[in-house]
Amino acid sequence: MIRHMLHPSMLSPDDIRRYHDRGYLTVSNFFAPERLDGVERYLQQHEGAAWQGKSADPMREAHYHDRAIYDLCTTPKLLDAVEQLIGPDIVLLYSHIINKKGGGGLGVKWHQDGPYWPRIEPKIAVTAWIPLDDCDVENGCIQVIPGSHAGHVDLGQRATGERDLIQDHAVALPDEVVDAKRAENIILNRGDVSFHDSYIVHGSQPNHSNRRRAALTVRYVPATTRIQPRQDRKQYLVRGNPTNNGNEYMHFVE
Ligand SMILES: O=C(O)CCC(=O)C(=O)O
């Protein structure tokens, strides 16, 4: 594969430092609003689909089959930023359109992403969280505990047996490891992006507004990550070179 030739400079040295120190970063006006039209169209086409289990959820891994979503996940500007955070050899691992409708409902319990992913080792990833709507406290923006990713420590989340917005059996961190007083709200507008480390403690409250709060969340790992194959999962080397670690990569097929 041809290595990306331009020096990526989407993020400033301060941005990169802030991401590593605090475990997350927000970037305003990253995408022109129309760049999100393909995901919006997809969401509207599929939001009425009957629930047939997580593996059949059309909101998960839509980039496997939808060109517009694959293109958004691999847009050079986004990969430039991801490259600055995890290095030049980038694997697109997962994507999920999270549609938090208005009028109450469920939030997302405090959790860490990395420990939730048994297939990958190490479990260090960056998530690009791409809002399709303006997100604020009322409609349940993401909340993070800054710095909680430090040392990439698994803080011991457990399955709760309860549902949340994204899981039938949501995992949640024990209360004593979540310093909720330090939580920060990630307030974003459509067109902005936030990036978060896979060990940062984060979650979100229910949507108490009558506005939708939807987002596309996209996970990337460095190609040095060992990824166990699974029949119903695909990973794509979207920039740079493979490592000789047995990972199997797919190509997008129309
Ligand atoms: O969208 C949300 O409320 C939670 C998202 C999340 O947990 C994630 O993208 O890692």
The ligand as a MOL file (V3000), in Angstrom:
LIG
                    3D

  0  0  0     0  0            999 V3000
M  V30 BEGIN CTAB
M  V30 COUNTS 10 9 0 0 0
M  V30 BEGIN ATOM
M  V30 1 O -23.0730 8.4430 22.1210 0
M  V30 2 C -23.0530 8.1980 23.3290 0
M  V30 3 O -23.8520 8.6690 24.1100 0
M  V30 4 C -21.9730 7.2850 23.8870 0
M  V30 5 C -20.9080 7.0370 22.8880 0
M  V30 6 C -19.8060 6.1500 23.3270 0
M  V30 7 O -19.8110 5.5640 24.3790 0
M  V30 8 C -18.6750 6.0220 22.4090 0
M  V30 9 O -18.7420 6.5040 21.2770 0
M  V30 10 O -17.6430 5.4260 22.8200 0
M  V30 END ATOM
M  V30 BEGIN BOND
M  V30 1 2 1 2
M  V30 2 1 2 3
M  V30 3 1 2 4
M  V30 4 1 4 5
M  V30 5 1 5 6
M  V30 6 2 6 7
M  V30 7 1 6 8
M  V30 8 2 8 9
M  V30 9 1 8 10
M  V30 END BOND
M  V30 END CTAB
M  END
